[in-house]
Amino acid sequence: MNILSKRMVLLASIAVFLSFNFAYAQTESDKIAKLIEQKRVNNKKNKYYGGFKIQLFNGNESQAYKIKRDFDAAYPDYPTVIIYKSPEWKTQVGPFKTRLEADRTLLIIKDKFIGAIVLEEKL
C-alpha cells in the first residue's frame, strides 16, 4: 500500500506541475500576441517612418556618379539615387519598406560594394 500511495503522490505532483507549466505558457503566448498587436497599431499611427536605404558611397560628385553607373550595370533591378547634402554626395539604393528587405539586398550586393551600409530614413 505504501508503494501505491507514493506513486499516486508522484502522479499528482506531475499533473500539478504540468498544469502550471501549461497555464504559464498560455499567459506568455497571450502577452506576446498583445505586444505584436500593439506594435501593429503603433506602426499605423506613426507615419513619420520612412523606410530604409542602402548607402553605397558618401563623398565627391564624380565618384558618386561613377558608383551609380557601376551599380546600375551590375544590379539593374534596384533603383539608385544620388543625393547632395552639402558638402557631400551620396549614392543610395532603395527605398525598402523593411529592414529585413534592405538587409537581404545588402547581402546580395556586399561582395561588389564592400562599404555599403543600411540607413533608416525618417520623414
N, C-alpha and C positions, 0 to 999 in steps of 0.2 A: 504494500500500500504506500509505503514511503517513496518508492521509485516512481509510482504513478502520480503522486501529488507533485513531485519535483518536475516531472515532465509537463504537467498541467501549468505549473507556475512559469516554467520556461516558455511554453507556447503562448501563454497570456502576455508575458513580457515582450515577446517578439511581436505579437499582434498590436500591442500598445505602441511600441516603437515604430512600427511600420505605419500606423495610422497618423502619428505625429509627423513623421517624415513626409507622408503624402500631403498632409494639410499644409506643412511649411512650403513644399514645392508649389502647391496651388496658389498660396498667397504671393510667392515670389513671381510666378508667371503673371498673376493679375497686376502686380506692381510694374512689371516690365511692359505689359500691354498698355497700361495707363501712361507710362512715360513716353512710349512711342506715339501714342495718340496726341499727347501734349506737344511733342516735337512737331508733328504734322500741322497742328493748329497754329503753333508759333511761327512756323515757316510761311504759312499762308498769310498771316497778319503782317509780318515784317518783309516789306517789299524792297528794303534797302540792299538786299543781297543781289549781287550782280553776276555771280558765276566765277569761272576760273579761266586763266590763260596760261600758256606756256611761253616763257620769255627765252628766246634763243640768243639774243645779243643786246648789249647795252653799251653804246659808245659813239663813234663818229658816223656821219651820214653815209659816206661812201661804203664803209664796211657793213652798215645796216642793210643797204640795198643789195650788196653782194650776198650776204647771208640769206636774204629773202629770195633772191634768184636761185641760189643753190638749194634752198629748202623746197621751193616750188617745183624745181626739176625732179627732186628726189621723192617728194610726197605731194603730188598734185591734188589729192583728195582733201587736204586740210587747208582752210583759209588762213592766210597770213596778212598781217597789217604792220605798217611802220608808224610809230608814234613819236612825235617830237615833244619832249618836255625839257625845256632849257636847263642845262646846256647839252643834254644827251639825246641820242636817237635810240629807239628801242624797236627790235623786231620781235613780234609776238604771233603766236598761233592760237586760234580759238575764235570764239568763246566755247567753253564747255560748261554744261549745266551742273555737273557734279565733280567733286574732287576725284572720285574713282575713275570717271571717264578721262579726266586730264592725266591722271597717273598712268593709266593704261596706254595712252598715246605717248606719254613721256618714255615709257619702256620701249616703245617701237622706235622712236627717233633718237634715243640716247646714244646709240652706237655711232651715229654720224655727227650729232650735235652734243658734244660731251658737256658743255657748260649750261645746257638748258635746265630751267627750273620752273616749277608750277607756282603761279601767283594767284591769290584770291582777289577778285575785284569786288569793291563795294561801291554802290552808286550813291 
